[in-house]
Amino acid sequence: MTHKHCFEALDTTMRDQLRFAIPGSAKKTFGGKIVVLGSNFRQILPVIPKATRPVVVGATINSSYMWTNCKVLMLTKNLRLRTLALEEDRHTVDWFSKWIANIRDRIVGVVNDGSFEIDILARFLLKCGHDPIATIVESTFPSLRYDMLDESQLEGRAILSSTLDVVDQISTCATMKIYQKYTLLNS
């Protein structure tokens, strides 16, 4: 989200400072020092109030004179998910990670009237009951169904949503189920 001018200012400063200590550094990007930047350039853009799309895109580091000297490294393995105990779980996670990457790279799917359509396998779809929010909560927190929810299970799970209204509904539903469980246990 940083404007390219910030990186260019750092480049100029480092070249200026290092030229006295390291010969030839004034002609090298960042004075010849390695600088590591981490980001997803497809998702995070600089924030420029009331700017047009071309202005925002022009403010990214990809539009800087330094970009030709950058080497882009892609992360290809989700190491956090690779810590799963069962080998079959690891294969499923690897397949799912590749599927998500293929969606990102537009390898999977069909372009239809400018929209990108993706077929989602039935095993990834929730079978919705009478209450869709309750279905999401029960899928994410299956222990709630059997009144065996432990607080530590809440730490490793999340429900992502496109709007805050849905998040509020899901949180309320999960909170009510947890409250009902503890009320029954304590009465």
MIZA-336945 format. One record per residue (C-alpha): residue in one letter; x negated, y negated, z. Coordinates in steps of 0.05 Angstrom, whole numbers, padded with zeros to 5 digits, always signed. Example, Ala and Ser with C-alpha at 12.3 -4.5 7.8 and 13.67 -1.06 7.14 Angstrom:
2
A-00246+00090+00156/S-00273+00021+00143/
//
This chain:
187
M+00000+00000+00000/T-00061-00045+00000/H-00066-00097-00055/K-00124-00087-00103/H-00152-00155-00083/C-00169-00127-00014/F-00210-00070-00044/E-00243-00118-00092/A-00261-00165-00035/L-00291-00107+00004/D-00330-00087-00059/T-00357-00157-00067/T-00376-00163+00007/M-00411-00095+00008/R-00450-00111-00055/D-00470-00178-00026/Q-00491-00150+00041/L-00528-00088+00016/R-00567-00122-00040/F-00619-00144+00012/A-00629-00075+00042/I-00619-00029-00018/P-00648-00048-00086/G-00597-00043-00143/S-00537-00041-00097/A-00510-00106-00124/K-00493-00070-00189/K-00458-00010-00156/T-00386-00005-00133/F-00382-00016-00057/G-00457-00028-00059/G-00469+00046-00075/K-00434+00070-00012/I-00381+00124-00016/V-00312+00100+00005/V-00256+00151+00014/L-00185+00128+00002/G-00126+00173+00018/S-00058+00163-00012/N-00004+00189-00058/F-00007+00138-00113/R+00060+00162-00140/Q+00097+00144-00077/I+00064+00085-00042/L+00061+00018-00077/P+00038-00049-00050/V+00093-00090-00019/I+00098-00158-00053/P+00161-00197-00035/K+00206-00215-00094/A+00156-00188-00144/T+00175-00155-00210/R+00156-00084-00227/P+00097-00104-00272/V+00069-00149-00217/V+00073-00093-00165/V+00042-00042-00211/G-00012-00092-00230/A-00029-00100-00156/T-00047-00026-00146/I-00119-00003-00142/N-00106+00037-00206/S-00104-00030-00242/S-00170-00054-00212/Y-00237-00058-00249/M-00262-00009-00196/W-00215+00047-00217/T-00262+00071-00272/N-00313+00087-00218/C-00264+00126-00175/K-00261+00201-00173/V-00192+00229-00158/L-00190+00293-00117/M-00125+00332-00112/L-00104+00372-00051/T-00078+00439-00076/K-00067+00480-00013/N-00023+00465+00046/L-00070+00487+00101/R-00020+00473+00157/L+00029+00523+00128/R-00026+00574+00114/T-00032+00588+00189/L+00030+00632+00186/A+00018+00700+00216/L+00051+00746+00165/E+00020+00756+00096/E+00088+00757+00062/D+00104+00689+00093/R+00038+00662+00065/H+00056+00686-00005/T+00125+00654+00001/V+00094+00588+00025/D+00042+00590-00032/W+00097+00602-00083/F+00141+00546-00053/S+00082+00497-00052/K+00067+00511-00125/W+00141+00503-00142/I+00143+00435-00107/A+00078+00413-00143/N+00108+00435-00210/I+00169+00392-00196/R+00124+00333-00179/D+00085+00343-00243/R+00150+00354-00284/I+00128+00423-00305/V+00192+00455-00278/G+00260+00428-00299/V+00297+00400-00359/V+00303+00328-00380/N+00377+00313-00392/D+00396+00242-00415/G+00336+00212-00379/S+00350+00251-00315/F+00306+00307-00292/E+00347+00369-00273/I+00319+00425-00230/D+00350+00493-00218/I+00345+00511-00144/L+00344+00585-00128/A+00403+00611-00088/R+00358+00632-00030/F+00341+00559-00017/L+00413+00536-00014/L+00454+00535+00050/K+00521+00570+00049/C+00564+00514+00074/G+00620+00528+00124/H+00676+00482+00143/D+00628+00430+00172/P+00567+00415+00127/I+00530+00377+00182/A+00538+00436+00230/T+00512+00482+00175/I+00448+00440+00168/V+00438+00438+00243/E+00448+00513+00252/S+00400+00527+00194/T+00346+00483+00223/F+00357+00505+00295/P+00381+00578+00290/S+00371+00590+00364/L+00429+00543+00379/R+00476+00596+00353/Y+00453+00645+00406/D+00445+00594+00462/M+00371+00609+00465/L+00343+00541+00445/D+00277+00523+00477/E+00255+00450+00477/S+00189+00470+00444/Q+00228+00491+00382/L+00250+00419+00372/E+00178+00396+00364/G+00163+00434+00301/R+00226+00421+00261/A+00255+00363+00223/I+00315+00347+00179/L+00300+00299+00123/S+00355+00257+00093/S+00363+00202+00042/T+00405+00158+00087/L+00405+00140+00161/D+00479+00154+00167/V+00468+00228+00152/V+00409+00229+00201/D+00454+00199+00255/Q+00508+00251+00241/I+00458+00308+00244/S+00426+00282+00307/T+00494+00274+00340/C+00515+00344+00320/A+00450+00375+00346/T+00453+00334+00410/M+00525+00356+00422/K+00507+00429+00412/I+00447+00424+00459/Y+00489+00386+00510/Q+00544+00440+00506/K+00492+00495+00516/Y+00462+00463+00578/T+00531+00445+00606/L+00552+00518+00601/L+00487+00541+00633/N+00492+00493+00691/S+00566+00504+00707/
//
